[in-house]
Amino acid sequence: MDLMRLDNGILDASACRSLELGMIRCIDEAKEQVRRETGLSVTDAQVERVLAGQSCSMDENARTIVQKQGRIYTEALLSAAMEAGFDLKAVPAVMLGGGASVIQRGIRPQDGLRRVFTLLDDKVNAEGFERILGQFSGGVSKK
């Protein structure tokens, strides 16, 4: 998970952080918890579909476990962001990338977040990096 702060639309590079809390961790922990509690070996794709709120042929008990793990992951991300100095109860947050839909589904009113915007387009990261590259190289040629 990458964190950055913008002050008046300007990046504060000194406040940027990168934490080892990507979606793969959430998926792996959900699969392991399902295996421990039910003995079932579910796939990454199944876990991803449940976390995204999509239909999936999965045992209902396993589905509940995956959803619970999604909330645990959300709590871990919010806690890590706060510990890294990003007070999400005081400032708005923009979330994007693979975990944004999980976080969006996992946020509860009791979390007390200021305001959260989620960008769910799965190409938003790539498009952002392409724009940055274009700024450094004077444009990106498309082949």
C-alpha positions in Angstrom: 0.0 0.0 0.0 1.4 3.3 -1.0 0.5 6.5 0.9 1.0 10.1 -0.2 -0.2 13.4 1.0 -1.2 16.3 -1.1 -1.3 19.8 0.4 -3.2 22.2 -1.8 -2.8 19.9 -4.7 1.0 19.6 -4.3 2.7 16.3 -3.3 4.5 16.3 0.0 7.3 13.9 -0.9 8.5 13.8 2.7 5.2 12.3 3.8 5.1 9.4 1.2 5.1 5.9 2.7 5.0 2.4 1.2 3.7 -0.4 3.4 3.6 -4.1 2.8 -0.1 -4.5 2.9 -1.1 -5.3 -0.7 -4.2 -7.3 -1.7 -2.2 -10.5 -2.1 -1.8 -10.5 1.7 -5.6 -10.2 2.2 -6.3 -12.9 -0.3 -3.7 -15.3 1.2 -5.0 -14.7 4.7 -8.6 -15.3 3.6 -7.7 -18.5 1.9 -5.8 -19.7 4.9 -8.6 -18.9 7.3 -11.1 -20.7 5.1 -8.8 -23.7 5.0 -8.4 -23.7 8.8 -12.1 -23.3 9.6 -13.7 -25.4 6.9 -11.0 -27.6 5.3 -11.8 -26.1 1.9 -9.1 -24.9 -0.5 -10.6 -21.9 -2.3 -8.9 -20.1 -5.1 -7.6 -16.6 -5.4 -10.3 -15.9 -8.0 -13.0 -17.0 -5.7 -11.7 -14.9 -2.9 -11.4 -11.9 -5.2 -15.0 -12.3 -6.4 -16.4 -12.5 -2.8 -14.3 -9.5 -1.7 -15.6 -7.5 -4.7 -19.2 -8.4 -3.9 -19.6 -10.4 -7.0 -21.4 -13.8 -7.4 -19.3 -16.8 -6.8 -19.9 -20.5 -6.3 -18.6 -20.9 -2.8 -19.8 -22.5 0.4 -21.8 -19.9 2.4 -19.7 -20.5 5.5 -16.5 -19.9 3.5 -18.0 -16.8 1.9 -18.7 -15.4 5.4 -15.1 -16.1 6.5 -13.8 -14.3 3.4 -16.0 -11.3 4.0 -14.8 -11.2 7.7 -11.2 -11.3 6.5 -12.0 -8.4 4.1 -13.1 -6.3 7.1 -10.0 -7.4 9.1 -7.8 -6.3 6.1 -9.7 -2.9 6.0 -9.1 -2.4 9.7 -5.4 -3.2 9.3 -5.0 -0.8 6.4 -6.8 2.0 8.2 -4.7 1.4 11.3 -1.4 1.3 9.3 -2.3 4.6 7.6 -3.0 6.3 10.9 0.3 4.9 12.4 2.1 6.3 9.3 0.8 9.8 10.1 -2.2 9.9 7.8 -5.2 10.9 10.0 -8.1 9.7 7.9 -10.5 11.0 10.5 -9.2 14.6 9.8 -8.5 14.6 6.1 -10.2 13.1 3.0 -8.7 10.0 1.4 -8.6 8.9 -2.2 -8.2 5.1 -2.6 -7.4 3.3 -5.8 -6.0 0.1 -7.1 -6.8 -3.5 -6.5 -7.7 -3.0 -2.8 -10.0 0.0 -3.3 -13.2 -2.0 -3.8 -12.4 -4.1 -0.8 -11.8 -1.1 1.4 -14.9 0.6 0.1 -17.0 -2.4 1.0 -15.2 -2.8 4.4 -15.5 0.8 5.7 -18.1 1.2 8.4 -19.6 4.5 9.9 -18.0 3.6 13.2 -14.5 4.0 11.5 -15.2 7.8 11.6 -13.4 8.6 8.4 -13.5 12.2 7.2 -14.4 11.4 3.6 -13.3 8.6 1.3 -13.2 8.7 -2.5 -12.6 5.4 -4.3 -11.4 5.1 -7.9 -12.4 1.6 -9.0 -11.2 1.7 -12.6 -8.7 -1.2 -12.7 -6.5 0.8 -15.2 -6.2 4.0 -13.0 -2.8 3.0 -11.7 -1.4 2.3 -15.1 -2.8 5.5 -16.5 -1.3 7.5 -13.7 2.1 6.1 -14.2 1.8 6.7 -17.9 1.1 10.4 -17.2 4.0 10.7 -14.8 6.3 9.1 -17.4 5.0 11.5 -20.0 6.0 14.4 -17.8 9.5 13.1 -17.4 10.1 12.1 -21.0 8.2 14.7 -22.8 5.5 12.3 -23.9 4.8 8.6 -24.2 4.7 7.0 -27.6 2.1 4.4 -28.1 3.1 1.4 -30.2 
